[in-house]
Amino acid sequence: MAETKLFARRSEGDWTDLGGGNRRRVLLHTDELMMVEFAFDKGGVGAPHSHPHVQASYVAEGRFEVTIGEATTTLSAGDSFIVPSGTVHGVKALETGRLVDSFTPKRDDFL
């Protein structure tokens, strides 16, 4: 069994280009929890989608229009949101920004 990585540095991790000025990198994960950084250019969209994972997100930089189910709001750096399992959600970057997302359990599709 591989040893669990306990620390991540800003300079580490490979970015995956998602197109449309969006990219992501997995920071850390165990079987139970995963932390992922998403970077968006202004106008970038995280298209509406759902997944079985519970997601908690922190707006590290920028301003985003966030939709969770039928609710939409604008969040800025320092704000956060949570997405229950199976709930349709998406974001639009109103300016260049970054989200730090945590998923439980880990997203195997990101590895």
Residue, then its C-alpha position, 0 to 999 in steps of 0.5 A: m500500500a502506498e504511503t499517504k501524502l500528508f503535505a502539499r506545496r503550492s509548487e507541486g502537482d500537475w495541472t489538468d487543462l479542462g478547456g475554456g480557460n479552466r484547469r484543476r490539480v489534485l492537491l491531496h487525497t486519501d480514500e475518504l477525502m480529496m482536496v482539489e484546486f480549480a483555476f478559472d479565467k474570467g468568464g470560465v464556466g464549471a458546467p452544471h453537473s452532479h456526482p455522488h460525492v459531498q463537496a465543500s468549496y472555498v473561494a480562494e480568489g476571485r468572484f463566482e456565480v454559484t448555482i446549487g440546485e435551484a439556488t444561485t448566489t455570488l460568492s467572493a474570496g473567503d466565502s464557501f459553499i457545500v454541495p450535497s450528494g447528487t445535487v446539480h451544481g455549477v459555477k461561472a467565474l465573474e473574474t479570474g479566480r480559484l476554488v479549493d474543493s474537498f470531496t468525500p469520498k475521493r473522486d477516482d475520476f480525477l486520478 
